[in-house]
Amino acid sequence: MTASRASDAFGMVTAGTRRRTLAAVLPLLAILVLTCATSSPAAARKSSGKTTVQRLSGKAHLPAWLRKTGSRARPSAKPDSISTGRLRFGIYPGGGAGAVGPRGEPIPEDPVKRMAALQRLRGTGPFVLHLYEDYRRPSDGAAIPSWLQTQVSEATERGYEVEMVLRYRPQAPTGDVAGFTSFVRRRVRQYGQDKGVTALQITNEANITVAPDAADGWYAGARRALVRGVVAADSEARAAGLSHLQIGFNWANNLPAFERALFTDLRRIGGRDFAAAVDWVGVDAYPGTWGPALPLLGTGGLAGAVRSATIATMRALREDLMPAAGLGRAAIRFAESGYPTDALRSEAKQVVVMQAAVETISEFRERYGVTDYRWFDLRDADSAHSSFESHYGITYDDYSPKPAFGTFRDLVARLG
């Protein structure tokens, strides 16, 4: 496997992290200076296309978001993972990131060291690897690239689950929604043969329109690609009887007041077919790095600010944005969550942000229907590079651990 190929799944393709509108970035600068100074059931897919109510131990145990939407809950494809009430953890196991600013080429991956690091993190429960693949042209759908198929097979054979992001990056300047939809249908059949591939995310951050290296919203037709791709993936999975494969999309946490238009647009484009096809909605949240600025630090310090911001994100998504798209019964996943380190962002702060975010999500998971959490990412792209966008890892680029590595391992063991 060459370094350039590795970057497609584990390297520069990842994306969901660092690209926000100027309205979100500029207010954040003041917060950066200040901080330096100081589960809801997801749907099982049945060939009949029908959904039934998952039996829980009495209505009193239903989360608030589900009680409000009535009794026709969408049952989980993995009811045991929901009934325990524990988060399902995972990680993006690469290093490079789609970036807003300049950054160097990632140091090549070491598959042996990568797998060894993952083995130390995973704990005894399910552990999900969040991977990426790009659509660029119609011929991409013919087959999964051999290098990527090898990586997926090696992961699932070792008992990891794989959550594959199918990113919309058409070469055609006018977009290619039809080509992408066909690509999605083929990938459902191809990935669906492996029961370890348990989820497909259709498109990546279609709400971000200013960062072509990081987000699909830059590309023409991204919203229609999201809707048509989700509906196609659900239809194909039903037809093939792939009840283990859950379909979703993600949203990059941005200023919620400006984001409702996206979700109403998804409803306008997709209607009931789209709402019925969505098992989960992912959120990419980087408190203190991208998206809405953290609240001013009070007595709770950085941890308290991250807690408040995380609760606000879950509340906005569950109570405002998802209902605007008719998605009141879909589960929420934290598809990407991270905090990079550099001269202004200490490794101690990475620990604080990680612990505060994960513990808050776990505490409020039933109220807001959150089932999953993915950290971004395992490894620095280049620990010597000056850009903070090369330092998202909980290990250095040689896979030696930062303090947050042990913190994440312990959170997985305690809350997963």
C-alpha positions as CSV (number, residue, x, y, z in Angstrom):
1,M,0.0,0.0,0.0
2,T,1.5,3.3,-1.0
3,A,1.4,6.4,1.0
4,S,-0.8,8.2,-1.6
5,R,-3.3,5.4,-1.6
6,A,-3.3,5.2,2.2
7,S,-4.3,8.9,2.3
8,D,-7.6,8.2,0.7
9,A,-8.9,6.2,3.6
10,F,-6.6,7.0,6.5
11,G,-4.9,10.2,5.4
12,M,-5.8,13.5,3.8
13,V,-9.3,12.6,2.9
14,T,-10.9,12.9,6.2
15,A,-12.4,16.0,6.3
16,G,-14.8,16.8,8.7
17,T,-13.1,19.1,10.8
18,R,-11.8,22.3,10.0
19,R,-13.6,24.3,7.7
20,R,-16.2,26.8,8.8
21,T,-17.6,30.0,7.6
22,L,-15.8,33.2,8.5
23,A,-18.7,34.0,10.8
24,A,-17.8,31.0,12.9
25,V,-14.0,31.4,12.6
26,L,-13.6,35.0,13.5
27,P,-15.4,35.0,16.8
28,L,-13.4,31.9,17.7
29,L,-10.0,33.8,17.6
30,A,-10.9,35.7,20.8
31,I,-11.8,32.4,22.5
32,L,-8.5,30.8,21.4
33,V,-6.6,33.7,23.0
34,L,-8.7,33.5,26.2
35,T,-8.4,29.7,26.6
36,C,-4.6,29.9,26.1
37,A,-4.4,32.4,28.9
38,T,-6.3,30.7,31.4
39,S,-29.5,6.5,23.0
40,S,-32.1,6.5,20.7
41,P,-32.8,3.5,18.6
42,A,-31.8,3.6,14.9
43,A,-33.6,1.9,12.2
44,A,-33.4,-1.7,11.2
45,R,-33.8,-2.2,7.5
46,K,-36.3,-4.9,6.5
47,S,-36.9,-6.2,3.0
48,S,-40.6,-5.4,3.5
49,G,-39.8,-1.8,4.1
50,K,-41.9,-1.7,7.3
51,T,-40.8,-0.5,10.7
52,T,-42.2,-1.6,14.0
53,V,-42.0,-0.3,17.6
54,Q,-39.0,-1.5,19.5
55,R,-40.1,-2.9,22.8
56,L,-38.6,-1.1,25.8
57,S,-39.3,-1.7,29.4
58,G,-42.2,0.6,29.8
59,K,-43.0,4.1,28.4
60,A,-41.3,5.7,31.3
61,H,-38.0,4.5,30.0
62,L,-38.4,6.1,26.6
63,P,-36.1,9.1,26.1
64,A,-37.8,12.5,26.0
65,W,-37.1,13.0,22.3
66,L,-38.9,9.7,21.5
67,R,-41.9,10.2,23.9
68,K,-42.6,13.5,22.1
69,T,-42.7,11.9,18.7
70,G,-45.2,9.1,19.4
71,S,-44.9,5.4,19.7
72,R,-43.8,4.3,16.2
73,A,-40.1,4.2,17.0
74,R,-37.7,2.8,14.4
75,P,-36.2,-0.4,15.9
76,S,-32.5,-0.8,16.1
77,A,-30.5,-3.1,13.9
78,K,-28.4,-3.8,17.0
79,P,-31.0,-3.7,19.9
80,D,-28.5,-4.9,22.4
81,S,-26.2,-2.0,21.8
82,I,-29.1,0.4,22.5
83,S,-30.7,-1.4,25.4
84,T,-27.5,-1.2,27.5
85,G,-27.6,2.6,27.2
86,R,-23.8,2.7,26.6
87,L,-22.1,4.7,23.9
88,R,-20.6,2.9,21.0
89,F,-17.1,4.3,20.5
90,G,-14.8,4.6,17.5
91,I,-12.1,6.6,15.9
92,Y,-10.8,7.8,12.6
93,P,-7.6,5.7,12.5
94,G,-5.6,7.9,10.1
95,G,-3.6,11.1,10.6
96,G,-4.0,13.6,7.7
97,A,-7.0,15.9,7.5
98,G,-8.8,17.9,4.9
99,A,-7.7,21.4,5.8
100,V,-8.8,25.0,5.6
101,G,-5.3,26.5,5.8
102,P,-1.9,25.4,4.4
103,R,-0.5,22.1,5.7
104,G,2.2,19.7,4.6
105,E,1.9,16.2,3.4
106,P,1.2,13.6,6.1
107,I,4.0,11.3,7.3
108,P,3.3,7.9,5.7
109,E,1.1,5.5,7.8
110,D,2.5,2.4,9.4
111,P,-0.3,-0.3,9.3
112,V,1.3,-2.5,11.9
113,K,1.8,0.3,14.4
114,R,-1.7,1.7,13.6
115,M,-3.3,-1.7,14.4
116,A,-1.3,-2.1,17.6
117,A,-2.5,1.3,18.8
118,L,-6.1,0.5,17.9
119,Q,-5.9,-2.8,19.9
120,R,-4.8,-0.8,23.0
121,L,-7.8,1.5,22.6
122,R,-10.7,-0.7,21.8
123,G,-11.8,-2.3,25.1
124,T,-14.2,-5.2,25.1
125,G,-17.2,-3.7,23.4
126,P,-17.9,-2.8,19.8
127,F,-15.3,-0.4,18.4
128,V,-15.9,1.4,15.0
129,L,-13.4,2.6,12.5
130,H,-14.6,5.7,10.7
131,L,-13.2,5.6,7.1
132,Y,-13.5,7.7,3.9
133,E,-13.9,7.1,0.2
134,D,-14.3,9.7,-2.5
135,Y,-16.6,9.7,-5.6
136,R,-15.1,11.6,-8.5
137,R,-16.3,10.0,-11.7
138,P,-18.8,7.4,-12.8
139,S,-16.2,4.7,-13.3
140,D,-15.4,4.8,-9.6
141,G,-18.4,2.6,-8.9
142,A,-17.1,-0.4,-10.7
143,A,-15.3,-1.9,-7.7
144,I,-13.9,-0.9,-4.3
145,P,-10.2,-0.1,-4.8
146,S,-8.2,-3.2,-3.9
147,W,-6.1,-1.3,-1.3
148,L,-9.2,0.0,0.4
149,Q,-10.9,-3.4,0.3
150,T,-7.8,-4.9,2.0
151,Q,-8.0,-2.3,4.8
152,V,-11.6,-2.9,5.4
153,S,-11.3,-6.7,5.4
154,E,-8.3,-6.6,7.8
155,A,-10.3,-4.4,10.2
156,T,-13.5,-6.5,10.1
157,E,-11.6,-9.8,10.4
158,R,-10.2,-8.5,13.7
159,G,-13.6,-7.7,15.0
160,Y,-13.8,-4.0,14.3
161,E,-16.9,-2.4,12.8
162,V,-16.4,-0.1,9.8
163,E,-18.4,3.1,9.2
164,M,-17.7,4.2,5.6
165,V,-18.1,7.8,4.5
166,L,-18.9,8.1,0.8
167,R,-17.9,11.6,0.0
168,Y,-19.2,13.6,-3.0
169,R,-16.2,15.1,-4.9
170,P,-17.2,15.1,-8.5
171,Q,-14.7,16.2,-11.1
172,A,-17.4,17.8,-13.2
173,P,-17.7,21.5,-12.3
174,T,-21.5,21.3,-12.7
175,G,-21.7,18.4,-10.2
176,D,-22.8,14.8,-10.8
177,V,-25.7,13.8,-8.6
178,A,-26.8,10.9,-10.9
179,G,-23.3,9.5,-11.1
180,F,-22.9,9.7,-7.3
181,T,-26.3,8.0,-6.7
182,S,-25.3,5.1,-8.9
183,F,-22.0,4.9,-7.1
184,V,-23.8,4.7,-3.8
185,R,-26.1,1.9,-5.0
186,R,-23.1,-0.1,-6.0
187,R,-21.2,0.5,-2.8
188,V,-24.2,-0.7,-0.7
189,R,-24.1,-4.0,-2.5
190,Q,-20.3,-4.2,-2.4
191,Y,-19.7,-3.2,1.2
192,G,-22.9,-4.9,2.4
193,Q,-21.4,-8.3,1.7
194,D,-19.2,-7.8,4.8
195,K,-21.3,-7.8,7.9
196,G,-18.6,-5.9,9.7
197,V,-19.4,-2.8,7.6
198,T,-22.3,-1.6,9.7
199,A,-22.9,1.9,8.5
200,L,-22.6,4.2,5.4
201,Q,-22.5,8.0,5.8
202,I,-23.7,9.6,2.6
203,T,-21.7,12.8,1.8
204,N,-19.5,14.7,4.2
205,E,-20.4,18.1,5.6
206,A,-22.7,19.2,2.9
207,N,-23.5,22.4,4.9
208,I,-20.0,23.8,4.6
209,T,-19.4,25.6,1.2
210,V,-16.0,27.2,1.7
211,A,-13.5,24.4,2.0
212,P,-13.2,22.0,-1.0
213,D,-10.4,20.1,0.6
214,A,-12.5,19.3,3.6
215,A,-16.2,19.5,2.9
216,D,-18.7,18.4,0.2
217,G,-20.8,21.5,0.3
218,W,-18.3,23.2,-2.0
219,Y,-19.3,20.9,-4.9
220,A,-22.3,21.7,-7.1
221,G,-25.4,19.6,-6.2
222,A,-24.2,18.5,-2.8
223,R,-27.5,18.7,-1.0
224,R,-29.3,16.9,-3.8
225,A,-26.5,14.3,-3.8
226,L,-27.0,13.9,0.0
227,V,-30.8,13.3,-0.4
228,R,-30.7,11.1,-3.5
229,G,-27.8,9.1,-2.1
230,V,-29.5,8.4,1.2
231,V,-32.7,7.3,-0.4
232,A,-30.8,5.2,-2.9
233,A,-28.7,3.6,-0.2
234,D,-31.8,2.7,1.9
235,S,-33.6,1.3,-1.1
236,E,-30.7,-0.8,-2.2
237,A,-30.1,-2.1,1.3
238,R,-33.8,-3.1,1.7
239,A,-33.8,-4.9,-1.6
240,A,-30.7,-6.8,-0.7
241,G,-31.9,-7.6,2.9
242,L,-28.9,-5.9,4.5
243,S,-30.5,-5.3,7.9
244,H,-27.0,-4.8,9.5
245,L,-26.3,-1.7,7.3
246,Q,-27.4,1.6,8.7
247,I,-27.6,4.7,6.6
248,G,-27.0,8.3,7.6
249,F,-25.5,11.7,6.8
250,N,-23.6,14.3,8.8
251,W,-23.7,17.9,9.7
252,A,-20.7,20.1,10.6
253,N,-21.6,21.9,13.8
254,N,-22.0,25.5,12.7
255,L,-24.1,28.4,14.0
256,P,-27.5,26.7,14.4
257,A,-29.5,29.8,13.7
258,F,-28.0,29.8,10.1
259,E,-28.4,26.0,9.6
260,R,-32.1,25.4,9.8
261,A,-32.4,26.3,6.1
262,L,-30.2,23.3,5.3
263,F,-32.5,20.9,7.1
264,T,-35.7,22.5,5.7
265,D,-34.1,22.2,2.2
266,L,-33.4,18.5,2.8
267,R,-37.1,18.0,3.6
268,R,-38.1,20.0,0.6
269,I,-35.9,17.9,-1.7
270,G,-36.5,14.5,-0.2
271,G,-39.8,14.6,1.6
272,R,-41.1,11.5,3.4
273,D,-38.9,9.1,1.4
274,F,-35.8,10.8,2.7
275,A,-37.0,10.9,6.3
276,A,-37.9,7.3,6.2
277,A,-34.5,6.3,4.8
278,V,-32.4,8.0,7.5
279,D,-31.3,5.9,10.4
280,W,-28.9,8.4,12.0
281,V,-27.7,11.9,11.7
282,G,-24.0,12.6,12.5
283,V,-22.6,15.8,13.9
284,D,-19.0,16.9,13.5
285,A,-18.2,18.9,16.6
286,Y,-14.8,20.5,17.5
287,P,-15.5,22.6,20.6
288,G,-12.9,25.3,20.9
289,T,-11.6,24.8,17.4
290,W,-14.3,25.1,14.7
291,G,-18.0,26.0,14.8
292,P,-19.7,28.2,17.4
293,A,-17.3,29.9,19.8
294,L,-17.2,28.4,23.3
295,P,-19.1,30.3,26.0
296,L,-16.9,32.6,28.1
297,L,-14.9,30.7,30.6
298,G,-16.6,30.8,34.0
299,T,-16.0,28.9,37.2
300,G,-16.2,25.7,35.3
301,G,-13.2,26.7,33.2
302,L,-12.6,25.0,29.8
303,A,-14.4,21.8,30.9
304,G,-17.5,23.8,31.8
305,A,-17.5,25.7,28.5
306,V,-17.1,22.5,26.5
307,R,-19.9,20.9,28.5
308,S,-22.3,23.8,27.8
309,A,-21.4,23.9,24.1
310,T,-21.9,20.1,23.8
311,I,-25.3,20.2,25.4
312,A,-26.3,23.2,23.1
313,T,-25.2,21.2,20.1
314,M,-27.3,18.1,21.0
315,R,-30.3,20.2,21.9
316,A,-30.2,22.2,18.7
317,L,-29.9,19.1,16.5
318,R,-32.6,17.1,18.3
319,E,-35.1,19.8,19.0
320,D,-34.8,22.2,16.1
321,L,-32.7,21.0,13.1
322,M,-33.7,17.4,12.8
323,P,-37.4,18.0,13.2
324,A,-37.1,20.7,10.4
325,A,-36.1,17.8,8.1
326,G,-38.8,15.4,9.5
327,L,-36.0,13.3,11.2
328,G,-37.4,13.3,14.8
329,R,-36.9,9.6,15.2
330,A,-33.4,9.2,13.8
331,A,-30.5,8.6,16.2
332,I,-27.7,11.0,16.7
333,R,-24.0,10.1,16.3
334,F,-21.0,12.2,17.0
335,A,-19.3,11.3,13.7
336,E,-16.3,13.5,14.3
337,S,-15.1,15.1,17.5
338,G,-11.6,16.4,18.2
339,Y,-9.2,18.9,19.6
340,P,-5.7,19.5,18.0
341,T,-2.5,20.3,20.0
342,D,0.1,22.9,19.2
343,A,2.0,25.7,21.0
344,L,-1.2,27.4,21.9
345,R,-3.3,24.2,22.6
346,S,-1.6,22.1,25.2
347,E,-1.9,18.3,25.4
348,A,-3.5,18.9,28.9
349,K,-6.2,20.9,27.2
350,Q,-6.8,18.1,24.7
351,V,-7.4,15.8,27.7
352,V,-9.8,18.3,29.2
353,V,-11.8,18.8,26.0
354,M,-12.0,15.1,25.3
355,Q,-13.1,14.2,28.8
356,A,-15.7,17.0,29.1
357,A,-17.2,16.3,25.7
358,V,-17.5,12.5,26.1
359,E,-18.8,12.5,29.7
360,T,-21.4,15.1,28.7
361,I,-22.6,13.1,25.7
362,S,-22.8,10.0,27.8
363,E,-24.7,11.8,30.5
364,F,-27.3,13.2,28.1
365,R,-27.4,10.4,25.6
366,E,-30.9,9.2,26.5
367,R,-32.4,12.6,26.6
368,Y,-31.1,13.5,23.1
369,G,-31.0,10.0,21.5
370,V,-27.2,9.8,21.0
371,T,-25.8,6.3,20.3
372,D,-22.2,6.7,19.0
373,Y,-19.1,8.8,19.5
374,R,-16.0,9.0,17.1
375,W,-12.8,10.7,18.0
376,F,-10.9,12.5,15.3
377,D,-8.2,11.2,15.1
378,L,-5.7,8.5,16.1
379,R,-2.4,10.0,14.8
380,D,-0.8,13.4,14.0
381,A,-0.3,13.9,10.3
382,D,3.1,15.5,11.0
383,S,4.1,16.2,14.6
384,A,6.8,18.6,13.4
385,H,4.6,20.8,11.2
386,S,3.6,24.2,12.3
387,S,-0.1,24.0,11.4
388,F,-2.4,22.8,14.2
389,E,-4.3,21.0,11.4
390,S,-1.5,18.4,11.4
391,H,-1.9,17.7,15.2
392,Y,-5.3,16.2,15.7
393,G,-3.9,12.9,16.9
394,I,-3.9,11.3,20.3
395,T,-0.6,9.8,19.2
396,Y,2.4,11.5,17.6
397,D,3.2,10.7,14.0
398,D,5.4,7.8,15.2
399,Y,2.4,6.4,17.1
400,S,3.8,7.1,20.5
401,P,0.9,8.2,22.8
402,K,0.0,11.7,23.9
403,P,-1.7,11.9,27.4
404,A,-5.2,11.9,25.7
405,F,-4.5,8.4,24.4
406,G,-4.8,6.9,27.8
407,T,-7.8,9.2,28.6
408,F,-9.7,7.9,25.5
409,R,-8.8,4.3,26.3
410,D,-10.2,4.8,29.8
411,L,-13.4,6.5,28.6
412,V,-14.0,3.6,26.2
413,A,-13.6,1.1,29.0
414,R,-15.8,3.0,31.4
415,L,-18.6,4.3,29.2
416,G,-18.5,2.0,26.1
